[in-house]
Structures are given as structure tokens and as C-alpha cells.
Amino acid sequence: ISRGGQTVSLVGNTLVIFGGQDAKRTLLNDLHILDLETMTWDEIDAVGVPPSPRSDHTAAVHVDRYLLIFGGGSHATCYNDLHVLDLQTMEWSRPTQQGDIPTPRAGHAGVTVGENWFIVGGGDNKSGMLLCHFVA
């Protein structure tokens, strides 16, 4: 399926694709995995409550086991929620966030350095501001 606004994360010898929107702008929250050794695609039905359909979010991988999804947006709103997929059990969870939680945003970037996740940029189409946060 063609799409835009999705995230693609490298985990070992697999690519994990989450969300985005299709050519008709239908928001998605599906999960696909490509095995890079066999070039085989699988659509995953994870257990638990997945993130709501969204695009322009960020994803990060922690210790090659957890896929973290932060923020993004629908056609009407931006999010600042955090969702975690355990890639061994294929179960979604939503951990409690503490501290200075980044404001809702879409179109941002994120990079992990050690145990820290830097969230940079994005916006909410309301303030017109470029946003920057550090998430540890």
C-alpha cells in the first residue's frame, strides 16, 4: 500500500513500518514488518491498544526490543502521547510520562543517543513556532 507520513525503523534485520496515511489521506495505525534477509512482508496484529491512526509522528527503537511512537497528528489535531510496542511479545502499552512532556506536534524529528531521545522541531499548525524538546 502506498503511503506517506509513516515511520520506518531498523530493528536487527527487519524494517518496522507504522502508521501514516494512504493516497486517499486515510490515516493508518497498521504495523508491517519486512524481513531483510528473505524480503518477506508481514502485517502484524499486535495485542493491546495501538496508537490512534496518525501520520508525521516519530519512532525510536530501544535496546532492539521496544518500538516507541511519539506524537504525530490526525487531520484535526496533534498528539503528544507515547506508545510502546514490545517487539518480542507484539503488545502495545502506554507508559505514564513524567516531567516536562513535549507539547503536541507533528512533522518533528527524533534521534536516540544512548538512553536519551531527542525530539526536535515540528509544530501544531496553531502557534507557528518551531518546537524543540529533549526527552530522556
C-alpha positions as CSV (number, residue, x, y, z in Angstrom):
1,I,0.0,0.0,0.0
2,S,1.4,3.4,-0.9
3,R,1.6,5.8,2.0
4,G,3.2,8.9,3.4
5,G,3.9,10.2,6.9
6,Q,4.8,6.8,8.2
7,T,7.8,5.8,10.3
8,V,10.3,3.2,9.3
9,S,12.6,1.8,11.9
10,L,15.5,-0.7,11.5
11,V,15.5,-3.4,14.2
12,G,18.1,-6.0,13.7
13,N,17.5,-7.5,10.2
14,T,13.9,-6.1,9.9
15,L,12.2,-2.9,9.0
16,V,9.2,-1.9,11.1
17,I,6.7,0.4,9.4
18,F,4.0,2.1,11.4
19,G,1.1,4.4,10.5
20,G,1.0,7.2,8.1
21,Q,-1.7,7.9,5.5
22,D,-2.7,6.4,2.2
23,A,-3.2,8.1,-1.2
24,K,-6.8,9.0,-0.2
25,R,-5.4,10.7,3.0
26,T,-7.0,7.9,5.2
27,L,-5.0,7.8,8.4
28,L,-3.4,4.5,9.4
29,N,-2.2,2.7,12.5
30,D,-1.2,-0.5,11.0
31,L,2.1,-2.3,11.5
32,H,4.2,-4.0,8.8
33,I,7.5,-5.8,9.1
34,L,9.9,-6.5,6.3
35,D,12.5,-9.3,6.9
36,L,15.5,-8.0,5.1
37,E,17.1,-11.5,4.7
38,T,14.1,-13.1,3.0
39,M,12.5,-9.8,1.7
40,T,9.2,-11.1,3.1
41,W,6.5,-8.7,4.4
42,D,4.2,-9.5,7.3
43,E,1.3,-7.4,8.6
44,I,1.3,-7.7,12.3
45,D,-1.8,-7.8,14.5
46,A,-0.4,-6.7,17.9
47,V,-2.3,-7.1,21.1
48,G,-3.2,-4.2,23.4
49,V,-4.4,-0.8,22.4
50,P,-2.4,0.7,19.5
51,P,-1.9,4.4,18.9
52,S,-4.8,6.1,17.2
53,P,-4.3,6.4,13.4
54,R,-1.8,9.1,12.7
55,S,0.9,10.5,10.4
56,D,4.0,12.6,10.8
57,H,4.9,11.0,14.2
58,T,8.3,9.9,15.3
59,A,9.5,6.4,16.2
60,A,12.6,5.1,18.0
61,V,13.9,1.7,18.9
62,H,15.2,1.0,22.4
63,V,17.5,-2.0,23.1
64,D,16.3,-3.7,19.9
65,R,13.2,-4.7,21.7
66,Y,10.9,-1.7,22.1
67,L,9.4,0.5,19.4
68,L,8.4,3.9,20.7
69,I,5.9,6.1,18.9
70,F,5.5,9.7,19.9
71,G,3.2,12.5,18.7
72,G,2.1,13.0,15.1
73,G,-1.3,14.1,14.1
74,S,-4.7,13.5,12.5
75,H,-6.4,15.9,10.1
76,A,-7.9,17.8,13.1
77,T,-5.4,17.6,16.0
78,C,-1.8,16.9,17.0
79,Y,-0.7,14.4,19.7
80,N,1.9,14.3,22.4
81,D,1.2,10.7,23.5
82,L,3.8,8.0,23.9
83,H,3.1,4.4,22.9
84,V,5.5,1.4,23.2
85,L,5.4,-1.8,21.2
86,D,7.2,-4.8,22.7
87,L,8.7,-6.4,19.6
88,Q,9.1,-9.8,21.3
89,T,5.5,-10.1,22.6
90,M,3.9,-7.8,20.0
91,E,2.0,-6.0,22.7
92,W,1.2,-2.3,22.8
93,S,1.4,-0.3,26.1
94,R,1.1,3.3,27.0
95,P,3.6,4.3,29.8
96,T,3.0,7.1,32.1
97,Q,5.0,10.2,31.1
98,Q,6.6,12.3,33.7
99,G,8.4,15.7,33.8
100,D,8.2,18.3,31.1
101,I,6.2,16.5,28.5
102,P,6.7,17.9,25.0
103,T,3.8,19.8,23.5
104,P,1.5,18.1,20.9
105,R,3.3,18.2,17.5
106,A,3.5,16.6,14.1
107,G,6.3,16.7,11.5
108,H,9.0,16.6,14.1
109,A,12.2,14.5,14.1
110,G,13.7,12.3,16.8
111,V,17.1,10.7,17.4
112,T,18.3,8.4,20.1
113,V,21.7,8.9,21.7
114,G,22.4,6.3,24.4
115,E,19.4,6.2,26.7
116,N,18.1,9.6,25.6
117,W,15.6,10.5,22.8
118,F,15.9,14.0,21.3
119,I,12.7,15.3,19.8
120,V,13.3,18.3,17.5
121,G,11.0,20.6,15.6
122,G,7.5,20.0,14.3
123,G,4.5,22.1,15.1
124,D,0.8,22.1,15.7
125,N,-0.4,24.5,12.9
126,K,-1.6,26.9,15.6
127,S,1.4,28.7,17.2
128,G,3.6,28.9,14.1
129,M,6.5,28.1,16.3
130,L,9.3,25.6,15.7
131,L,9.4,23.4,18.7
132,C,12.4,21.6,20.4
133,H,12.5,19.2,23.3
134,F,14.8,16.7,24.9
135,V,13.3,13.5,26.2
136,A,15.3,11.3,28.5
